[in-house]
């Protein structure tokens, strides 16, 4: 049986949904023009006035917003409300420059919780579930966002945050965790630690659902997680600038539902900024339609995806973005060939002899770009015979060459020898940038 948080809204006829979006778009454009010095200046520079936005198609007249804008106006230069109207701040890590600061009014927090309540309901999480949240809590948005959404649907929250993995597995067993939220990398590590403790996620816990995100992961990785642990693995999407985690797939696992009464989604050519037809791969762009403190107009997310506006098999009429295909800036150019880490992961997950952990190392030697991939073998595939290792390396290299059209060096290593992550994994080391 398909469950809905708000069936009237989630199954709203497309024409009515478009009309609602149109009215909300016009309203948010007027709102930011009146309350944000940043957007008033940006619109004036583009020769745009709020009255110029009359239909949904007019969204393309509006200028883009970039993460750089948030950094340039640090800390609160883009906010539309004074600090006394805020109930919370979240702050990004700022590892590549000034951090980005996001503020929330009470209504913003409620909208955030509602978005996740819809999402969690769509994958069968509700009253009676115990959800273990192993995303970080604090300035990072992941933990608290999912926490509020889970409480909204009536679930019991186990706020473990990341780390202390053996204790997490013990609590998962003792308290009967039925759902888990964390990065896919951390879940793989958790399953590995559980095996070393003699615990089977499939047989010794009540875990049935995983909500995984904050880093790209492939369909092949999902298949391996589900096969080895017996859970259903669902993709979650959001960014700290938008609020944090906001959307998931439904039980059909056929794209991530974007709630159209809260957000307007586009896909554009990352080079030209031109809107792309549904079904074409491009950069995700989102306009917030209901945020008060920090609305964002045509915010360029930097993620590659495909937009699908066809109604889902679950009956929801809201648009979906298909699996995130990596970051626009994650693309590696190796001797003129575009390579995405997700392509490599997809190939590796179809080779049963290799494990889930790998690392891409790029160097420049004598003015020539070279790429090496270190990959852990499974315990079953490990051999002390050199010829067996060489044969498997050749098999992996051949499979990668067919997909990438590029010769890469493959180095197989023992299980457990590559670094593990309790947050976002670092799969690429590009020594050309050092």
Beta strands, then each sheet from edge to edge (+ up, - down):
strand 1: 88-91
strand 2: 101-104
strand 3: 130-133
strand 4: 156-158
strand 5: 179-182
strand 6: 209-212
strand 7: 232-239
strand 8: 244-248
strand 9: 256-257
strand 10: 263-268
strand 11: 282-288
strand 12: 299-305
strand 13: 307-308
strand 14: 320-321
strand 15: 332-334
strand 16: 337-339
strand 17: 354-365
strand 18: 368-377
strand 19: 409-413
strand 20: 428-430
sheet 1: 1+ 2-
sheet 2: 4+ 3+ 5+ 6+ 7+ 8-
sheet 3: 9+ 14- 13+
sheet 4: 10+ 11- 12+
sheet 5: 15+ 16-
sheet 6: 19+ 18+ 17- 20-
end
